Amino acid sequence: MTDLLSSAFATRVAAARDAFRAGTTKPITWRLRQLTALRRMLLEQGSALEDALASDLGKSPTESQMSEIGVVVGEIDNTIRHLRRWLRPKRVSVPLSVAPAAARVVREPLGVVLVIGPWNYPVQLALVPLAGALAAGNAVLLKPSELAPATSALLARLIPEYLDRSAVAVIEGGVDETTELLTEKFDHIFFTGNARVGRIVAHAAAEHLTPVTLELGGKSPVYVHDDADPAEIADRLVFGKFLNAGQTCVAPDYVLATPETARRLLPHLQDAVSRLYGDDPQASPDYGRIVNDRQFSRLSALLDGVRADIGGTTDKATRYIAPTIVDGVGTDAPLMQEEIFGPILPIVHVSGVDQAIEVISAREKPLALYLFTESRAIVRRFLRDTSSGAFGVSIPAAHLLVPGLPFGGVGESGMGRYHGEFSIDTFSHHKAVLSKPTRPDTLKLIYPPFTARREAL
Ligand code: NAD
C-alpha cells in the first residue's frame, strides 16, 4: 500500500515539476488564465460548493458565500487587478562603491508548491493559498482535509476540470497519505492546521530544506475595557465567536474583563445571541454544527461540570453545541488550557489593563488579539506590550478580509504570511540582480595587490 502510494505521489510530483521546468507556469498570461478559471469555477459551481460545506459543517449558503467562496473571489479579483504591478522588478539604489550599476529585485517562482488545507474553512483555506501560489507562477499540489470529505471530493473533481492539469493536481487523503506525500521534495510547503501537525510538517520539510509557511492557531484573546459600550460591541463579539460554530482560527477564544464589565456585558451577549440565532439556535439555519464526533466529544468534555451563563446545551445526534458563554472562568480551568475551537466563550476576570496584558503575555503568542476600548492610549499600550499575528480594535476576525493586510501568526501561532501581495512574496524567491557595465572599470580601484595601494596612500 505504502509503496503504491509512494510511487503514485512521486509520479504526480514529477509531472508537476516537468510542467514547471518546461516553463508552463511562468508566463503571466498563464497565471491570469488560471486565476480567471478558478474564479469561474467558484461562480459556476457555487451551489455545489455550498452543498458540500453544508454537508461537512452545516454551513448556511449565505455563510458559505460570505466566509468561503466570496473571500476567495475577493482575493482573486484583487490579485488579477494588481498582479502585473506586483511582479514588476523593484529597482534599488547601489552604493558608491559599486556604481555605476543597476540593481533590482526580481520575483521568481519557486517550483512545485504543496498546499495542505484544514477542515474548518475547507474552500477558503485551500483555494486562497492555491491562488497565491499560481499567481506567483508555481505548479501546485493541493491536499484538502479529509475531515471535510464532501468538500475534498468536490475540489478533487472540479479543479482538474477548470485548471491546467499538467501543473495543478489535487491529492485526497488523511494522515497516511499526507505522511507519504511529505517524503517528496517540494519547493515550498504551505500548511494550515494545528501546531502539533505543523511540527510534523516542519520536520519533514527540513529533510529537503524546503521552506514552510505554517498557518496555525492558538487562544486568541479579547480584552473588553470598562469604557466599551456593551450594547455596541455584543453583536460583533457574538458574530466573531459563533460564526462556523466557533470553528474559526481567528475567533475570539476567551474574553478578559473586570467582574463589573463582565456583569454588564452578559445580558447584551444574551440578547445578541437571540438576535443573530433566535431563541433556539438549534433551529436556526444560520448556526453551524461541530465537524465530527471526536471534536464534539472534546468540546462536550470541556463543558463537564461547568455552569454556563448562556447556552450550555448539546445534542450528540446532530453534533449541536449551543452558543455558550461562561463567566468567571479561572486561568487554570480546562477551558483555558487549549484552543477551544468551538462555540464556547469563557470570560476571565482581571483587574484591568495591566493584568489583561499579564495574562496574555504569560501565554503563547496568539493568532489574533482583539481590543474593545474607546481609549487610544490603551490601544497604543496593547500594541506596544503584546505580540500577536493580528490585532483588531473593536472588530474580531475581519482583518482577513483586507487583502492589503498580511495574514499569519507569530511564534506558536505560525510562521509566514499570505493574502494579496504577501502571497506573491511567500510563493516567490526574491532574486538579487546586479548589472554593471564593464566600462569604466571602477573595480580596478579595489583589486590587489593591496599593499601597493596602501603604500601609495
Ligand atoms: P489538522 O492540523 O488536524 O489538519 C490539517 C491538515 O493536516 C489536514 O489536511 C490533515 O490531513 C493533515 N494532517 C493531520 N494529521 C497529520 C499528520 N499526523 N501528518 C501529516 N498531516 C496530517 O487541522 P485541524 O486541527 O483540524 O485544524 C484546526 C487547527 O488549525 C486549529 O488549531 C486552528 O486554529 C488552525 N487553523 C489555523 C488557520 C490559520 O489560517 N492560521 C486556519 C484554520 C485553522
Boltz pocket constraint, residues with backbone or C-beta under 6 A from the ligand:
constraints:
  - pocket:
      binder: B
      contacts: [[A, 116], [A, 117], [A, 118], [A, 119], [A, 120], [A, 121], [A, 125], [A, 143], [A, 144], [A, 145], [A, 146], [A, 147], [A, 173], [A, 174], [A, 175], [A, 178], [A, 179], [A, 192], [A, 193], [A, 194], [A, 195], [A, 197], [A, 198], [A, 200], [A, 214], [A, 215], [A, 216], [A, 217], [A, 218], [A, 248], [A, 249], [A, 250], [A, 339], [A, 341], [A, 367], [A, 408], [A, 409], [A, 413], [A, 414]]
      max_distance: 6.0
